[in-house]
Amino acid sequence: MSKLLVVNTGSSSLKFKLYNTNSQAEILEGVMDRIGLQDSNFKYRFDIHKVDEVVQLANHEEAIHLLLDSILRIKIVSDLAEIVCIGHRVVHGGEIFKTSAIMDEENLERLKTISDLAPLHNPINVKGIEIFKKLLPSAMNVAVFDTSFHQTLEPKAFLYPLPYTWYEHYKVRKYGFHGTSHKYVSKRIEAIQGTKESKTIICHLGNGASLCAVKNGVSIDTSMGFTPLDGIMMGTRCGSIDPAIINFITQKLNYTEEQVIDIFNRESGLLGVSGISSDFRDVLAAANQDDPQAILALEMYVYRIILMIGSYMCALQGIDNLVFTAGIGENSSYIREKICNELTFMGIHIDKDQNLHREKEMLISKADSTVKIYKIATNEELVIMQESKALWDEFN
Ligand code: ADP
């Protein structure tokens, strides 16, 4: 029976999920991390088995070799040719890839031309595709992009008020990210309500976080921008700030611009304000112990989200659904309640008891709320699998 492998190749990690192509059932999932460092971890589970090994992985090629060898060794396939398709998560598709695409030589070359738009992510995503092409030459490789879902934004939404030539010459514009997650959630709302017609604001709140305004199944705006640094406050990223701060701080602290941008990416957000942690649970625990910086960080976090929700209500000219997803959005009843409590004047009423339930997908608004509130567990791998399968089916 044929199999489809979904992979997310990061700078020092490889996440994977293997599916049965026809039934779409998950067969194996796991992660390798610390690739290129000493003592990498290789964790995976299948059936009732859970494996956690320490291995030596000098590079991604060794990691993918080990993954394929292990799939053979545990007899999930009897021949690697059973893996007919590999779906790759690719961070940036630029303006070239508006939908998922088969990575033949021509598309791979086109993908390489936009590596400068995501220098930390795309080159390693490309590397992953190249390694799979070499090790499994008969399989189809499909790229599913974080940016594609937002390619429906209109120019008034995706352009920055900067010299227009910067867009024309260098493609400086809003791209948006987390598109695979926003697409999954938007499709779930469509399935739950039996219609595409709705005005939905999705709050993807994980380490990285973004909001998306979805009108009739189409993304019309999103909070991340040219890079994932823009938008709401995140675990370690600052989100939207005045760009003139860069110049001011380079002079005050004698930093380079790269150092300042690095601080915006890695030492800001919940971590920067609380001084405690980028992990939401740690900050909440400290706030519960009356730590003033943790309390302030959470107040700012909520405030910046409600501002964005307000502006997306204007962009959508209303709102039918408010949805929470990703690590914090799915799991923290606290943050959902805090955000919704700020929005009661708009007819948004959360049901406090429903909000405490642990189901993966649930309506959590009161019956009299004019806006339906949901929490929905996201599933980016499923979207990558389905999009890859659709392309594989089309050409086989
Ligand atoms: P990413 O995929 O961007 O790395 P996740 O979507 O896994 O991030 O989200 C990670 C965040 O979710 C962390 O801040 C973590 O504290 C938070 N989180 C995970 N589980 C819970 C929980 N039960 N309650 C509150 N926050 C949680």
Boltz pocket constraint, residues with backbone or C-beta under 6 A from the ligand:
constraints:
  - pocket:
      binder: B
      contacts: [[A, 205], [A, 206], [A, 207], [A, 208], [A, 235], [A, 278], [A, 279], [A, 280], [A, 281], [A, 282], [A, 326], [A, 327], [A, 328], [A, 331], [A, 332]]
      max_distance: 6.0
